[in-house]
Amino acid sequence: MTLTEEQSDVLRHATGHGSEQRNHYVDSPDSPLLATLVDLGLMNRSKPVAWMGGDCVYRVTEAGLAWLKEHAS
């Protein structure tokens, strides 16, 4: 699977560029970029969180982690 540079940057950022301590990315529930990653099965999305202004928490899935490992530079 080929991702855009922006998509791969989000996955790397969400995981702290390889940190085993981090796996989250906060953004709008209407983000087309994140929606694509969710549709591809590389991230999942929480329900909107009121105290975060309605934003969602996105987490990299096992498939997303595998993609990152396969495409590590």
RAKADA-V617437 format. One record per backbone hydrogen bond with DSSP energy under -0.5 kcal/mol. NH is the residue of the N-H (numbers start at 0). CO is the residue of the C=O. E is the energy in kcal/mol with one decimal. If there is no record, write none. Layout:
nh=NH co=CO e=E
nh=NH co=CO e=E
This chain:
nh=7 co=3 e=-2.4
nh=8 co=4 e=-2.3
nh=9 co=5 e=-1.9
nh=10 co=6 e=-1.9
nh=11 co=7 e=-2.4
nh=12 co=8 e=-2.9
nh=13 co=9 e=-2.8
nh=14 co=10 e=-1.3
nh=15 co=12 e=-1.9
nh=16 co=11 e=-3.6
nh=17 co=14 e=-0.6
nh=18 co=14 e=-1.2
nh=23 co=13 e=-2.0
nh=24 co=57 e=-1.6
nh=26 co=55 e=-1.8
nh=30 co=27 e=-1.4
nh=34 co=30 e=-2.5
nh=35 co=31 e=-2.0
nh=36 co=32 e=-1.6
nh=37 co=33 e=-2.3
nh=38 co=34 e=-2.8
nh=39 co=35 e=-2.1
nh=40 co=37 e=-1.5
nh=41 co=36 e=-2.3
nh=42 co=36 e=-1.2
nh=43 co=58 e=-2.5
nh=45 co=56 e=-2.2
nh=48 co=54 e=-3.0
nh=49 co=47 e=-0.6
nh=51 co=48 e=-1.3
nh=52 co=49 e=-1.8
nh=53 co=48 e=-2.3
nh=54 co=51 e=-1.1
nh=55 co=26 e=-3.2
nh=57 co=24 e=-3.2
nh=57 co=55 e=-0.6
nh=58 co=43 e=-2.2
nh=60 co=41 e=-2.0
nh=64 co=60 e=-2.6
nh=65 co=61 e=-2.4
nh=66 co=62 e=-2.2
nh=67 co=63 e=-2.4
nh=68 co=64 e=-2.3
nh=69 co=65 e=-2.5
nh=70 co=66 e=-1.9
nh=71 co=68 e=-1.1
